[in-house]
Amino acid sequence: MTDTQMSRRRFVAGASAAVGVGTLPSLAHGKCLPKEKPYEYCAFIKFIQQLSYEELAESLKSIGLDGAEVTVRKGGYIRPESVADELPKLTEVFAKHDLKISVLTTDIVEVGSPNAEAVLKTAASVGVQRYRMGFCRYDLNAPIQSQLELLKPKFKDLASLNREVGISGVYQNHAGGQYLGASFWDLLQVLGDIPVEEIGSIFDIRHAVAEGDGVWQVYYDIIKPHIAALSSKDFRWGLRKAKDKRLSPVNCPLGEGQVDYRKFLKQFQNDFETALVTLHVEYLPDADAKTNLAAIEKDLAFLKKTMGVES
């Protein structure tokens, strides 16, 4: 069995266990039953959080999404200390519109994180199947390896809690030397032999390209056995402020930046028969909800067209 086959089978098995749905029909050799939806699409709602539960659900449904990546963290759509009251309400509204909370975005990085157990148990009780962890940051003035050794047991303890509660955690790579997972080799050490159903990688192609440009294929390959979902966004190199002297990644619409989506998605679809794809529109932070929703709709159309998926 090839590494690709093992990765694909491991992901499908993990998705079936963690998501609670049957394995989707095989796409091998280009065979796909037309009525099945091998990919689930959701949108990160950070910049449309001013919408009510009903407005949010109606908007996402009209765009053609399957769900949302909902923030339950400091400054999020739902405050962590209110999760027991508010998350069931949001879940009920979403269910009415045939939507799901595909990912819960949190600040949780360990069992002892504030409100961690309450958030995870509430999420699992209303059928949320995965949550995104917070970011782990290095002290760049201290040895990195010793910091990794401290993170390993914390991830294992959190994986045990996830298993006990019945929910999956996903860790997102982020560009920047201070972040765990920016170059993936360190994240690979921390995830170790933790099952992907307990803590996996939500692979962010934007951050992988920003961090390594032509090296993204190496990053993708080494973390592939741990991938549990895909985060989609794009960027250009530019000056964020007029006074800046160095180029930085500047977020932009899908297909208009540095990410070669056609090449990447061809590889991704070859490796994963079924997956959650979460769309991040983060290039209009000061715009209103209507403008951000239009951008989400446009980027979703690009994503589905590039993946050869009918809307």
N, C-alpha and C positions, 0 to 999 in steps of 0.2 A: 504494500500500500504506500502511495506517495505521501509526502508531507502535506500537499494540498488536499488530498482526499481525507487524511486524518484530521486536518483543520476543519474541513467542511463538515465531516461527520460529527466531530466534537461540538461544533457550534450548534448544529441542528439538534443534537441530543440535549445540549444545554438549554437551548431555546424551548424545547418541549417540556423539560423539567421545570424551568424557571417561569416560563410564560404560561404554562398550563394549557397549551393547545397541542393538537396532534402535529407530527412532522408534516410539513407541507410537501406536495408532490414534487418528485425529482425534476430538476431542470436539466439533467444530464442529456447530452446530445441534442440540446435545443428543444426538448419536448416539454411543453408546459400547458396544463389544462387552462383554457381561456378564462374560466370563471374564478380561478384561484388568484389570490393576491400574495405573491411571494415576499413582497417588501411592504413593511408598515412605515408610513410617513407621519412624522409629528413635527411641530414647530416649537422652538424655544420662545417663551412668552415674555421675556424680560422687558421688552420695550412696548408691550401692549397691556401692561398690568393695570392700567386705569380703567379697563373694561370690567363690567359686572360679570358674574358667573354666566348669566344667560347671554349677554352680549358676546362674551368670549366664545362660548360654545357655538352660537349661531354663526359667528364670523369664521371660525375654523372649519366648520362643516361646509359652509358655502364655498370655501376655497378648495375643498376636496381633500382635506387632511383626515387622517385616522385618529389623531389624538394630539396631545400637547406635552411639552416638557415644562412642567409647572415648578416654579420656585417656592420652596418652603425653607426659607433661610432669613437671616437678617436683611431687611429691606425687600423681602420677596413678596410674592402675591399673597401668600399665607404666612403669618408669623409662626415660627416653630412652637411657641407656647400656646397657640390657639389651634393647633393641628387637630386635636381630638374633636373640636366642635366644627371647624370649617372644612376640613378635608372630606368628610362624609357628605356635606352639602354640595360641594363642587362635584364630587363623584356622581351624585344623583342627577345633577343638571347635565353632566356630560353623557350619562347613560341614556337620558331622554333624547339626546341628539345622536345616539349611536357613536359616541366618541369614547376614548379612554385616556386616562392619565398614563402616558407611555413611559415617562421618566419623571421622578421627583428630584429636583435639583436642591441639594442640601449643603450644609457646611460640615457635615459629619466626616471626620477623618479617623476616629477611633471610638471604641466603646464608651469612653468617658466624655465624649463631646457633649455639649449642652443639649438636652432634650433628645438625645440620640434614640434611646429605647422607645420613648413615647412616639416619636415621629415614625420609626420603622414599624412598630406594632400597629399603629393606626393605619399606616399605609397598607400593610399586609391585610388588615381586617376588611378594608374596602376594595381589595382586589388589585392594588397597585403592585406590579411585579418587579420593578427595578427602581433604583435611585442612584443619582450621580453623587459621588463623594465630593467633599471640598478638596482644595489643593493643599498638598504638602510642600512646604518651602524649606530650602536649605539655609543654614548659616554659612555663607561663602567664606567666612574667616576661620572655619573649623574643618577638620578632615571629613570628607564626604562619606567615605566607607563606614566610618564609625556611626554616622548618622543613619545610614542605611540599616546597619545592624540593629539600631533602636527601633526603626520603623517595621522591621519584619514581624516581630511578635505582635505589634499593634494591629497589623493587617490580618494576621492569623486569628487574633481574638475577635476582630470585627467580622471576619468570615464565619466564625463559629456562631456569633449572634445572628448573622444573616440566615444561616442554616436553621437555627432554632426558630426564628421568627417566620421564615418562609418567604424571603425576599432576596433579590440579587443586587449587589453593589457594582457600580462601574466607575472606574477612575479615568478621567480625561487627561490626555497629554496637553501640555501648554508650553508655548515657546518662551524661552527665557532661562538663563542659567540657574536661577534660584529655585526653579520648579522641579520637583520629582517627576521624571518621565519625559522631560524635554528631549533627551537623546535616546530614550527607551531602554538602554542597557541597564540602567539603574532600576527602572520599573520592572523589568524582567526578573531582576534579583529579588525584589520585594514580593512580587506575585508568586514566584517560585512554583510550588506544587499546589497552590490554592486552586480548587476547581473553578472554572470560568462561571459556573452557575452561582458561586458564592461571591466572588469578586472578579470581574473581568475588566477588560480595557474598552473604553468607548473611544475609538480611533478618530482623532481629529486631523484630517488631511491638511487643513489650512495651517495649523500649528506645526505639523510635521514638515511641510514645505518651507515655512518661514524659518524654521530652525535648521533645516538641512538641505533645502532646495533639491538638488539632484540626488541627495542621499535618502529621500523619503522612501524609496523602494526597499532600502536596507532596513529602515525603521519598521516599515510595514511588515516585512518578512519575519523579523525577529519577534514581533509582538503578536503575529497572526494567530497562533494557537490560543491566545487569551482574549481575542476580540469578541465582544458581546454586542456591539452596536457601532454605528457610524455617525460621526458628527460632520455636517457639511457647511462650509463657509469658504470665502475666498478673500484675497488681499492683493494690493499692489505695494510696491516699494515707493515711498514718498516722504515728504517732510510734514510731520503732524502740525508743527507750528512754524511760523515764518522765521523765528530766531534759531531753529534747529540747524545743526551743521551736518548731521548724519541721517541717513535714510532709515526709516522704520516701517514695519508692516502697517498698512492703512487698509481697513476693511472695505470691501466693495462687493457688488453683485456677483453671483455665481457665473463663471465663464468669462469674466472680464478682468481676471487677475492672473496671478502666477501659477495657480493650480491647474494642471492639465487634467481636467475632469474626464475627458473622453478616455484617456489612457488609464487613469486611475480606476474609474468605474468599470471599465472592461476587465481589469484585473480583479477587482472586488467581486463582481458578479460571477466571475469564473471560480472564485474561491468559496463564495457563500451563496447557497441556494435560497436562503431566506434570512432576512435581517431587519432590524429596526434602523431606520435612517432618520436622524433628527436634524432639522434645518434651522440654522442660526442666521438670522438677519440682524447684524450688529453695526451696520454702516449708516444708520439713520437714528442715532441716539437722541437727538433733540427734536425729532419729528413726532407728529401726533399718531394716534393709533391707526387712523384711516390710511395714512401714508405708509406706515410700517406693514399693515395688512396687505396693501397693494404690492409691496416689495416681496413679502412672503409668497404671495400668489405667483408673481413673476419668477422667483427663484425656484419654486416648486415645479412650475411648468418646465423650466430648463432642466431640472434634475430628472424628472420623469422622461422627458424627451431623450436626454442623453443615455438614460438607462433602458430606453426602448419600452417603457411602460405606458400604457394608455391611461389617460385621465378618466 
